[in-house]
Amino acid sequence: MHDADQKAILNDSDGQLHYYDFEKGNVIQTYNLSQKGIQDVCPEYKLADIKEYKTFKAVSPNTIYEIDPRIK
């Protein structure tokens, strides 16, 4: 869950992350990050679920990605 539980970050086995908006009822952005797959996704900061932090981290076997969904 992300952005005050209004959006979700979904991970598939192809190394893609999908940013799903519950209010709109569809995927609003897709990120093609790694062919080896994404191992974990976490918020930018410890209290990101309480505060208004928009960015999050994604970890693949060789790379750490910082993703900002506000940027297309």
N, C-alpha and C positions, 0 to 999 in steps of 0.2 A: 504494500500500500504506500501511496505517496501523495504529497500535496493535500494534507488534511483529509486523507482517506477518500478523496474525490477521483483519484487516478491510481492505476496499478501498473507495475512494470512486470511484463511477462517474458520469460526466457524460453527459447526453443532449442532443439538439439543442433540446429544449423549455425549457431553463433549469432543469432539475431535477437535483439530485444525489441519488444513491442510495448509502446506506451498507450495504455487503454484508458479512455475517459468514461467513467460511469454515467455522467450526466448526458453525454452525447450517445453513449451506447455503442461505440466503435473504437477501433485503433486510430489514434491521431498521428502517431509517428512510428516509424520502424528504423532501427539502427542496425546496419550490417557491420559487425565489429570483427569477428574472428572466425576463421574456418575451423579451428580446433574446438570451438565452443566456449561459452562463458561459464566459469565455475561458480561465481558468486556475484550478487548485486547488493550494495549496501548504501545507506544514505551518506551524505557528505559529513555530517556531524552527528554526535551522539543524541542530541535532542532535536533532531530534524523533524520528528513526527509531531512535536509540540510547537516548534517555531516555524517560520516561513522560509525554510531553505529549499531551493528548487533543484540544486544539482545533486547528482549521485555518482557513485563509483561502480564500475564493472571490472571484474578480474578474469582474465583468461590465463592459460598456462604460462605465457611469456610477457603479458602486458597488463598494465592497469590503465583503464580508461576513465576520464572524468567527463561526464555527460551533463550538458545543460539543455533541458528540453525547451527552453525559451528561444534557443537559436535553431533555425531551420536547417 
